[in-house]
Amino acid sequence: MHHLLHRWRALWDPNRYHGWGRRHNYFEGWYFKFVDPTEQYAFALIPGISLGLDGRHHAFIQRLDGKKCTAAYHDFPAEAFIPASTHFEIDIGGNHFSDSHIELTMPELQGKLQFKDITPWPKMLGAPGIMGWYSFVPFMECYHGVVSLNHGLEGALRVYGQEVDFTGGKGYIEKDWGHSFPSSWIWMQSNHFGTGQTASLMASVANIPWIGSHFIGYIVGFLLEGRLYRFATYTGARMRATLGKQEVFLAFRDKKHRLEIIAHKKGGTGQLVSPISGNMAGKVNESLQATLEVKLFEGEQLLYSDKGLHAGLEVAGPVEELLTAEWRR
């Protein structure tokens, strides 16, 4: 009974653990990105749990070094994964993760970082997170949440044995849970924009299975000076998506605003592992060296134009199925 209660409460708080009572065909993972103030170090850590359809269970922490373009996969027994039931906090083998701090005892990273002024995705009536009303659909293959669009860092880590001060740096946190990642997706994120204005962008376009069929779903949040511009399948926005040789072009519009993004692939990628039927059996290449050119318009008036650095970028699976030169829902 308490599993059902925990799951019901988690429905209204996307950040916390959702997998209570799950035995197989399930994964849940959080994505922590942190960049030091000198911008010489950029890391992403993904702590999570994998409950395979075949009965293989384990906890994991994936590490992506965005500068060296290397990735590592640390696995742990499933029992090492200890989630809090009332809020978002997890422990994996002495490594702590929450929306206020991380504490690490990994071979390559040790220490503690505090998060200052996290920026959660605003809750709205009938929409507890970025999925909108899709949060309540019980048969989705994958659910997505943003824990913090932008926050400051305080503290230091030993990075490959060297002390690195992250105080004054920037972080971002999101998460995924469900059975499997989509067959294809484009995802990008940056909160390192140059102008004096505080800005953060997360955009995701994916092929979503739906009752024997599928649809192209998208969720975009552009935070500018405390105001969140949302474009999503469930808000009735329209999208365009095309690929160049080294670029990804995405555009979204609703009645009032238009957001245009050109993502430039730069540098190398690290190979991360993605879930298929709860098993960590897929592969995805992610860069933390992309740049995002972002323009926001109100009608035809340009409200914002800037470039986002240290951008996460994933272009995974047969992305041709996501592309459209015409505006479409």
C-alpha positions, 0 to 999 in steps of 0.5 A, a space after each residue: 500500500 505504501 508503494 502506491 502512496 509514494 507513487 501517488 505523491 511522486 506524481 505531484 512532485 516529478 523530482 523525487 523517485 517514482 519507482 516504488 514497488 517496481 520490480 522490472 522493466 523500469 529505469 530512473 535517472 537524474 542528470 546533474 551538469 556542473 561547470 566551474 567558474 573558469 569554464 575549464 571543467 564541465 561534467 555531467 553525472 547521471 545517478 540512477 536505477 535499472 530494473 531490467 525486463 530480464 531480471 537484471 537489476 543494478 544501480 549506476 552513476 554515469 560520468 561524462 567529462 565534457 572537456 576530455 570527451 570521456 565517459 565512465 559507467 560505475 555500477 552498484 548493486 541495486 540495494 545500494 540505491 536508497 531513495 527518500 520517500 518524501 522528497 528528492 534525495 538519493 544515495 548510491 554507495 555513499 554518493 548523495 544527490 539532491 536538489 540542494 547538493 551532491 556529495 561524491 566519493 567516486 574514484 575520479 570525483 570527490 567532495 561536496 557541491 552546494 546548489 544556490 538559488 535553484 530554478 525549478 520548472 514552475 508548477 501549474 494547475 493540472 500540470 505538476 511538471 514539464 510533461 503537462 497533462 501527459 504526466 498523468 498518462 500511465 502508459 508513456 514509455 518515458 517521462 521527463 522532468 526538469 529539477 533546476 533550469 539554472 543554479 549557482 555552485 558552491 564548494 570544491 571537488 577533487 577532480 582526478 586528484 586535483 582540487 578544483 573550486 566550483 564556487 561561482 560556477 553553474 549547474 543544471 538538473 533534469 531527470 527521466 523515468 519509465 521503460 525505455 528512451 524514445 526511438 529517436 530524439 534531439 536534446 539540447 541544453 545550455 545556461 551559459 549565455 554571454 549577455 548580462 541577462 540570466 538565460 537558460 534553455 532546454 529543448 527536447 524533440 522525440 518520437 513518442 509511442 502512443 497507443 499502437 502509433 506514435 507522435 512527435 512530441 516536444 518540450 522547450 523551456 527558455 528562461 529569460 530573466 526569471 520569465 519562462 517561455 514554454 513551447 510544447 506539444 500540449 501548449 499547442 505550439 508549432 515546430 520546425 526541425 532540420 539538420 545541416 552537416 554540423 548543425 541542428 536547426 529547431 524553431 518553435 512558435 505559438 500565437 505570441 512568440 517564436 524561438 529559433 535555435 541553431 545548435 553547432 556540433 563542436 568537439 568530441 562526444 562521450 558515450 553514455 548508456 541509455 535504457 531499453 526495457 529497463 536495461 541499460 543497453 542502448 548507446 548515445 553520444 553526448 557533447 558538452 561542447 556544443 554552442 546554441 545560437 538562440 533568438 526569441 521574437 515577439 511577433 517580428 520584434 527580436 527580444 533576445 539574441 545570444 549564444 549558449 556555450 558548454 551546451 549539452 547536445 544529443 542527436 540519437 536514433 533515426 532522427 530523420 523521423 523528427 524532421 520537418 521543413 514546414 511548421 507543424 503541430 
